[in-house]
Amino acid sequence: MKRLLFMTQSVDASHPALAATIPKIRALAARVDEVVVLAQSGDGDGLPPNVELRGFGASSRPGRVWHFEREVSRALPADAVVAHMIPAYVLLAAPLVRPRRTPLLLWYTHWKASRMLRAAERLATAVVSVDRRSFPLDSAKVHAIGHGIDVNEFTCADRGGRTGIRALVLGRYSPAKGIETILRAVDEVDGVEVELHGAALNELEQRHRAELQQLGHELGDAVARAQVPQLFARCSKFAAICERNASRSSASLKRAVVRLINLICYNRRRHFTTVGGLC
């Protein structure tokens, strides 16, 4: 493949939630001759020389749509077009891309289905996601590609003889992340500490962070992506719950987390290595 058009929200190494997009762009650039990245914002720092960043930011939604359509038209022809995590990009790009018979891919991993997502699924040539279950619609177009994480960023570290369990929670302070369930479960198990870091990017997340503060745990702010390996090194476990479990009652979900933490403690005493998570 010679030329790829990649459409995404932001290309910013300092963004608390979207910085992980940059390694994905680098990986794509290593496989094609040229990548044109179309983003609402970003500076392009850290991108390979065969990547060109173009912006469509504007002060109003109509302005952003107009800039988006203009830049997509300028970036074509391409061998393939990828819409990263935003179904609206598929809807806006399809009239320009599909008549050329250019493959239009939606890269989407999230629990929430919407009318816009259903429309994007119909217009996309294919859908790529972490797993078949990480795309919320039943579609024959879905291809599971796994997580886009370079594990070489995370090296093994000596915990220096520290005892007990130190859990790490990373992510936005969103109700969908299940942080309250994790904290209440940790309170029921002896010998477990928890460290939290995240961002509150909108009013809902800011309100939820204020609610979580009432539980008595220290809530850390977002950290740069470059600091994440250091956080992993000083913690023994990473805890995560995804929204797919929202249909389960709060009490039953908390019991499941408590059982998981107890299992982690038991395995640690027997010198096994475990990772905690519910999805």
N, C-alpha and C positions, 0 to 999 in steps of 0.2 A: 504494500500500500504506500502511495506517495504522499497524499495530502489528506489530513483529517481536520474536521471542524469540531471543536469541543466547546459546548456552551455551558456556563456555570455561573454561580452567584458572585463569587469573590475569589481573587487570587492574592492572598495577603498572609504572609507567614506569621503575622502577629494576631490574626483573628482567633478568638478563643474557641470557635466551633468549626470554622471552615478552613483552617490552615492545612488540614489533612488532605485537601484537594491537590496541593502542590506536588507531593510525591506521586500521586496518581498521574498527573500530567507528565512528570518526568518519565515515568514508566512507559507511557504511551509514546512519548517522543523518541524513546530508544528503539521503538519498533516501526516507525514510519519516517519518511524523509522530512516531512514538514507538518507541524501542528499549528493551526490558527485557533487561539483561545478567545472566545467572546465572553466577557464578564461585565457585570454591572459595576464592579469596582475592583481595584487592585493596582499593584505597581510592577509586577513581573519580576521582582527580585528572586534570584535562585532558580530561574527557569533556564533550560538549556538553550544554546544559540539557535536551534532549529524550531523554536517556539516563538510565535508572534502573538502578543497580547493586544486585543482591541476592546475598547470599552463601549458600553451603551448606556451609561449612567445619565440621568437627567433629573430635574427637580420635580417632575410630575410623571404620573403613570403614562399618559398619552405620549409624552416626550420619550420615555424609555422604550415604549412599543415602537415608535417611529425610528429611533436610533437602532433598535434591535433588528428590525426588518431591513434597514439600510445596510447594516454591517453583515447580516447573513447573505444578502444579495451580492455584496462585494466579495465575500469569502468564497463563494461558489465560482467554478465547480470544485467539488471535493470528492474523494473516493468514498467517504462515509461521514455522517454527521451524528454526534453524540450529544444528547440533552441530559445533563447531570443533575438529578434529584428534583428538577422543577418541571412538572408536566406541562405547564403553560408554554415552555419553550418549544415543545413538540407541536402544540396547536399553532403557534405563531410561525414556526419554520416550515411546517408541512406544505403549505401552498407553494413555497419556493423550492423545496427539496424533492418532494414526491414526484412531480411531473418530470424531473430529470432521471427518475428511477435510481436515485442515489439512496443507499440504505440509511434509514433514520432510526437510531437506537435511543431508547429511554433507559438510563441507568438510574434505578430507583430501589432504595431499601428503606422501608418505613412501614409502620403498622396501619396507617390511616388510609382508607379508601375515600374517594370523592368523585363527584360527577366529572370534574376536570381530569382526574386520573383515568377514569373509564374512557373518556374521549381520547386521551393521549394514547392509551393502550391500543385503541382501534386504529389510530393513525400511524403508530410506530411500526416499523418493519419488524423489530424485535425488542424485547425487554431483557435487560441484564440486572441481576440482583445477587446478593450474597448467597441466598438459598431459595429454593422454590417457595418455602414458607415465609420468607422475608418480603415477599410481594403480596399485597393484600387481596388481589383479584385472582380468580381461577382463569388462567390463560395459557394456551399452548405456545405462546410467543416467549414465555419466560425461560431464560437460560441462567443457571446457577454458576457463578464464577468465583465464589469465595470472597473473603475479605481482602481489600486492597491495602494490606499492611506489610511494610518491610520489616520483618522480625529482626533483621540485622541491626536495627536501631536500638534494640533492647538486649543488653548483655547480662549474663548472670553476675550476681554480686554477693559478697560475703556479708551476712547480717551481723557479724561481729559478736557472736555469742548471745544476742538478744533473745529473750524468751517470750512466750505468749504469741498471740495472733494480732497483727496490725493490718487492718483491712483498709483498702483505698477505694474511694468512690469518686469517679470523675464524670462530669457531664453537666448539662444545663440543669438549673434548679426548676425543672418542669414537673408537674404532677404525674406526667406520663412516665417518668423515670423510676418511680417507686422508691424514692429516697426515704420517705417517711417509714415505709415498711422495713427497710434495711435498718434504720436507726432504732426502731422499737424492738426489732429482733436482737440487735446487738446488746441492748439494755438487759435482755433476759439471759445472756450467756456470760459467765465469768471469764476473765482473762482475755477479753477481746477489746482492742482499741480500734477506733475508726478515724480516718483522715478524709476530709471532703474538700474538693476544689471544683468550682464551676462558675458559670456565668448566668446572669439573669438578664436576658436580652429583650424582654418585653414586659408589659404590665402584669400579665398572668404569672410569669416566672418570678417577678419581684414580689408579688403577693405571697407566692408559695414559699419563697425563701424566708419571708417574715414569719410564716407559719412554722417552718422547720426550726427557726431559732428558739421557739418556745419549748422544744424538746431538750434543750440544754447541751447540745453539742456545738463545737466550734465549726463554723461554716467558712471555709476558705474561698478566696476569690479565684477567678480563672487564672491559669498559668499558661505560659508560652509552650507551644508544642515541643520545643527543644528541651524543656524541663521535665517532660513526662518520663523519660527513662530514669531520671534521678528519683522521682516519686516511686516508681515501680521498685527501684533498688532498695528503698528503705521500708517497703511494705511487703508483707508476706502473702497477701491475698487481694484480689480485685473483685469487688462485689457489683453485680448489675442485675436489674430486673427490667424486662421490657413490657410494653403496653399490652402485648398479646395475652398477658395474664390478668388483664383488667376485669374479665368476666368472673374471676374467682373472688370470693369474699375477702375483705381485708384480714379477717381473723385467720382464715385458712391459708392465705398467702403468707402471713407472718409466721404461722406454725411451720410452713415449708421452709422458710428462711432460717428459722431457729434450728430445725433439723439439719439443714445444710451446714450451718456454722458448727454445730456440735460434731458433725461428721468430719469437718475440716480439722477441728481440734483433736479428734480421735486419731485421724490419720497422721497428723503432725507428730503426735506422741509416738506413733509407730514408724516415724521417719519416711512417710510417704509425702509426695508433693501433690497438692490439689489446687484447683481453681474453682471459685464459687461463682455461680451465675444461674439465673432462671430466665428462660426465654421460651 
